[in-house]
Amino acid sequence: MLARFAGSGDPDLVARVAAEGPRDWLLAQLARPPSGRLLADGATPAALAATYKRPGARQRRMDMSLGFGALLRRLSERQAVTAIESPAPVEASLVAFWFDHFNVYARKGPIAYLTADYVDRALRPHVLGPFETLLLATARHPAMLHYLDNAHSVREGLRDGRGLNENYARELLELHTLGVHGGYTQADVRATAEVLTGWNTVPDDAMVRAYRFRARAHDPGTKTILGVRYPTRPEEAGEAEGETLLRRLALHPATAQRIATKLAARFVADPPPPSLVSALAEEYTARRGDLGAVLRALVSRPEFWAPLHRGQLVKTPLDFVVSAVRTVGGRVVDPKGLRRALHEMNMSPFLCPPPTGYERDPARWANGAGMMTRMRFARHLAAGKAGITFDLDRIVPSARPLAALTEHVLRGAAAASTVAALRDVLGGGSDDRGRRRALAVALASPQFSTF
Amino acid sequence: MASLRRRQFLPLAFAAMTTVGRDVVARDPARAPTLVVVFLRGAMDALSVVAPYGDDSYYRARSELALPPPGRGAGASLRLDDRFALHPNMPGLHRIYREGRVAFVVATGLPSALRSHFEAQYLMEHGGRAEFAVPEHGWLARVDRQLGGDAPVRALSVGGAGVAASLVGTEAVAAGRREQSIDDPKFRRALERMYGGASGVAPGAPAMTAQAGARGLAAADHLASLSARHDDVRDADFPRDPLGRTMRQVARWVRLDPGIRLVSIDAGGWDTHTNQVRRLEGLTRGLDGALTAFVDNLGAARSRVCVLVMSEFGRTVAGNGTKGTDHGWATAAWLIGDRVRGGIHGRWPGLAPGQLFQGRDVAVTTDYRDVLSAVANQHLETPLGLPGFRPSGLRLFRS
């Protein structure tokens, strides 16, 4: 439970959860107000744009600004570090989940400047709120507008050479709401794009762009989407049309089904039990898309707690790295190692080009090269060489090293071959190097890569 | 999450035609075709590598960046035919071309212009059509599944970080980076014990990670044992730079092990926005040295190995303000192998102002997916079957 929802925890957290009762602890986490932010200094997009120059930007003499790559590296590192250090680990998992659902790609245009703002203002405050609020916040955020080109989508004939761009409309229906089999047609995609013409950006200070509805660029005609005419009332013509459309999409049964399926597959089992999906979809509809309510329903269902599903999901590289560091109670001294490990495992945060975001497909992550990288990271981390420090005596006490590893690190899931390997490495003694090596073996085991 | 998986691209033809791959495997394994892809990252300036010296507009548009025409004298380019000549620093490739073993495809690239390195590479390595119209797995991963087989290492990704996007979705093994090896023997033994005893694990996620880890360890062992074996690869032939070292290693591996069918090699540094002429002198010399040494050191394996050299896009026809070029559209690709149809393939779109794409770039006349399809169908004998694409039937190999 802790591993799936909170990237695991150190012995203190494990004890606290046991004392409070896992379900009550989770419910309390799901009732927390939003906290934390991606960049510790809370730098605004404009401040970032002033500090980090885009490739090709003219550098003035004596310009002390940093390169764009430095910002991408910093963002990537912060994603791992905030997940590791967050006092609200459940929130951190949910933010990562919704980032993949509403993916943007930080290397496109000015998005790197906007990524932290997107995470902290469009996603984080809404992960336990109504889905429509989350959807509207992403729809209007300049990172999304730029990523899926709605920033430039205007009514046909506004100016030569410019016009409608269907990109956002298509992904809105296919990925953000209804799903590819959600029953819409190409005509619906087109009409959706027309409704959203004028949802553009304007230059803000320091070259960063901000959302603005440009009435001039909006298509004034009547559109029909999934059998509903927009604007639904004459006074709604303009920006409100789009708001109505997004709200209707958020509450559509296909969206309820899709979000229920995705959450169940992420937190319970993949493919998810149909009974769970239909219960969650019902809750979603009954509570008008309240994501907090859906998650509370999820952790109250027997399927979530069923031993049958334990250890049956493969951790993504981010899950793996975060849970390894959190399990040992690690303190990040130098985040480079985290970033490099994620890069080698092909999962650099914020750098997934397609709008699907990083998929959780185990076939993508459970391969020879990926597992070898996990083994090497486990060894570096345990040896104190990954830029992370931790208290070895607390995690692998010399009095009972094997028991501590199988109970705390492997949560009772160790296979016989894993226990045998741990025994071998520990030998009879409990010297520092042997314990570090044994910790590496536990973190590198097939079991630690699943939850 | 099968119900959610986006864009179920895998065509029915895939299942129907995998038998083709199986037949290949069933044949003498020592004759099984191998493909080595060298991806020139950063966008290779094809106009300076396979220069269209026969196109008058080349010298008008390029001025000081153009290669000198072929002929006598220092710095003269190396004649391929009446229209094209090779960079003067590529005499090895020129020799192999004259032996009829190099097929150049000019003016090839993505079906629509996309000027971001990363996105264009991502797209090409997946065999996609346009931004976001991307199949689920890499194109080599697709081929790997079609080839099948149970060799300890079927696919390799070398020279970059992690696994190349083209191989994501297979059991491909990243190799060739010293820091990726596990150097603590006790840790290594424990891993073997843990993963070796893991084959009996009940099916499910731990079985997946156990099997993947076991394959990773076995592959690393296998490659290490190949590296240790005596062979006739002449180290001195290879340039002493990262690409040279990588290709030396790969030559050894593919020569000794016909089970390795697919290799992706990263070669960086081609993003020549500044001082292009000088930078390309080094890049072409290094590439020529590595390719030539590779092909010359394959021994008996030469007849079954094909090298594909490709890049994500080409560069602007005109130079920029910093003695370099910016991101363009069409580039060139080439194949080296005993069975390729040597020569220049593809229609040359011309460099006159009216012939350029958006007034600045070489237009694409051969979809890069035609090149991938030709390699897959005619060399590897697999269907490939990229979603949403019907190959034109470009013939790059002798039948």
Contacts between the chains, C-beta under 8 A, distances in Angstrom:
chain1	res1	chain2	res2	distance
A	107	B	116	7.0
A	107	B	118	5.6
A	107	B	119	7.9
A	108	B	116	7.1
A	108	B	119	7.7
A	167	B	132	7.3
A	171	B	132	7.7
A	174	B	6	7.1
A	175	B	6	6.9
A	179	B	4	7.1
A	180	B	6	6.0
A	180	B	7	6.9
A	258	B	4	7.2
A	261	B	1	7.6
A	261	B	3	6.4
A	261	B	4	6.0
A	262	B	1	7.7
A	262	B	4	6.3
A	265	B	1	4.7
A	265	B	4	7.0
A	270	B	1	5.0
A	271	B	1	6.5
A	271	B	2	6.3
A	271	B	3	6.8
A	311	B	204	7.4
A	311	B	205	6.2
A	311	B	206	5.8
A	312	B	204	5.1
A	312	B	205	4.7
A	312	B	206	8.0
A	313	B	205	5.7
A	314	B	205	5.0
A	314	B	208	6.0
A	314	B	209	6.1
A	340	B	161	7.9
A	343	B	161	5.2
A	343	B	162	6.7
A	344	B	161	5.2
A	344	B	162	4.6
A	344	B	174	7.5
A	344	B	180	7.7
A	345	B	162	6.1
A	346	B	162	4.5
A	346	B	163	6.1
A	346	B	165	7.8
A	346	B	168	6.3
A	351	B	118	7.9
A	353	B	118	6.6
A	353	B	119	5.3
A	353	B	122	5.0
A	353	B	134	8.0
A	354	B	122	7.7
A	354	B	132	5.5
A	354	B	134	5.3
A	355	B	132	6.0
A	356	B	6	5.3
A	359	B	1	8.0
A	359	B	5	7.6
A	360	B	1	6.7
A	361	B	1	7.0
A	361	B	5	7.2
A	361	B	136	7.9
A	362	B	205	6.6
A	362	B	208	5.7
A	363	B	169	6.5
A	364	B	168	6.4
A	364	B	169	6.3
A	366	B	205	7.8
A	366	B	208	4.4
A	366	B	209	5.1
A	366	B	211	7.9
A	366	B	212	4.3
A	367	B	163	7.5
A	367	B	170	7.0
A	367	B	171	5.4
A	367	B	172	7.0
A	367	B	212	5.2
A	367	B	215	7.7
A	367	B	216	7.5
A	368	B	171	5.2
A	368	B	172	7.5
A	368	B	173	5.0
A	368	B	212	5.7
A	368	B	213	7.4
A	368	B	215	4.2
A	368	B	216	3.2
A	368	B	217	7.9
A	368	B	218	8.0
A	368	B	219	5.3
A	369	B	157	7.1
A	369	B	162	6.9
A	369	B	163	5.0
A	369	B	172	6.2
A	369	B	173	5.0
A	369	B	174	4.2
A	369	B	216	6.3
A	370	B	163	7.6
A	370	B	212	6.9
A	370	B	216	7.8
A	371	B	209	6.4
A	371	B	212	4.7
A	371	B	213	3.9
A	371	B	216	4.7
A	372	B	173	7.5
A	372	B	174	7.5
A	372	B	180	6.8
A	372	B	182	7.6
A	372	B	213	7.6
A	372	B	216	4.1
A	372	B	217	7.3
A	372	B	220	6.4
A	373	B	162	7.2
A	373	B	174	7.6
A	373	B	180	7.3
A	374	B	213	7.9
A	375	B	182	6.3
A	375	B	191	6.0
A	375	B	213	7.1
A	375	B	216	7.8
A	376	B	179	8.0
A	376	B	180	6.5
A	376	B	182	6.2
A	379	B	182	6.8
A	379	B	184	6.6
A	379	B	187	5.8
A	413	B	206	7.6
A	415	B	194	7.9
A	415	B	197	7.4
A	415	B	198	6.3
A	415	B	201	5.9
A	415	B	206	7.0
A	415	B	210	7.7
A	416	B	197	6.9
A	417	B	193	6.5
A	417	B	194	5.2
A	417	B	195	7.7
A	417	B	196	7.1
A	417	B	197	2.9
A	417	B	198	5.4
A	418	B	194	5.1
A	418	B	198	7.9
A	420	B	193	6.1
A	420	B	194	7.6
A	420	B	197	6.7
A	421	B	190	4.3
A	421	B	191	7.4
A	421	B	193	4.3
A	421	B	194	3.9
A	421	B	197	8.0
A	422	B	190	7.6
A	424	B	189	7.4
A	424	B	190	5.8
A	424	B	193	6.3
A	425	B	186	6.4
A	425	B	187	7.5
A	425	B	190	4.8
A	437	B	184	7.1
A	437	B	186	6.0
A	437	B	187	5.5
A	437	B	190	7.2
A	440	B	187	5.9
A	441	B	187	6.9
A	441	B	190	4.7
A	441	B	191	7.1
A	441	B	194	6.5
A	444	B	191	6.3
A	444	B	194	7.7
A	444	B	213	7.9
A	445	B	194	5.8
A	446	B	194	7.3
A	446	B	195	6.9
A	446	B	198	5.5
A	446	B	201	7.1
A	446	B	206	5.0
A	446	B	207	7.8
A	446	B	209	4.3
A	446	B	210	3.7
A	446	B	213	5.8
A	447	B	206	5.5
A	447	B	209	7.9
A	449	B	209	4.2
A	449	B	213	7.9
A	450	B	205	4.1
A	450	B	206	5.2
A	450	B	208	8.0
A	450	B	209	5.9
